[in-house]
Amino acid sequence: MTQPFELDMHSEFLRADLFFSMGQPVEAARILQTVVDAEPRNEAALELLARAYYGSAQLVRAEESLTRLVELAPSNGWARRALARTLERLSRPDEAVAHHRMADALGAA
């Protein structure tokens, strides 16, 4: 009997990164959602998923991914800054302020 096809999550992450690098954030997000579903605490996958959502203007999904990332890694200055910018694009600047301040304190660009 043949074994069912099993995805290698690292290979899928690399494939998604390639799509993202080629300017195809929607395809990257589609692939990454599978990776994040399988490995919900994978910070690298969550970060790339958030970047893909942000890059394809799926801002609510970007906010969700970034919020999860900040919960997993509260000292991640990049995630704080990206969440703040996402909230600003969602016309929620008051919510963005705290994340900008934290990103500044963490030395994020």
Secondary structure, DSSP 8 states (H G I E B T S, - for coil): --------HHHHHHHHHHHHHTT-HHHHHHHHHHHHHH-TT-HHHHHHHHHHHHHTT-HHHHHHHHHHHHHH-TT-HHHHHHHHHHHHHTT-HHHHHHHHHHHHHTT--
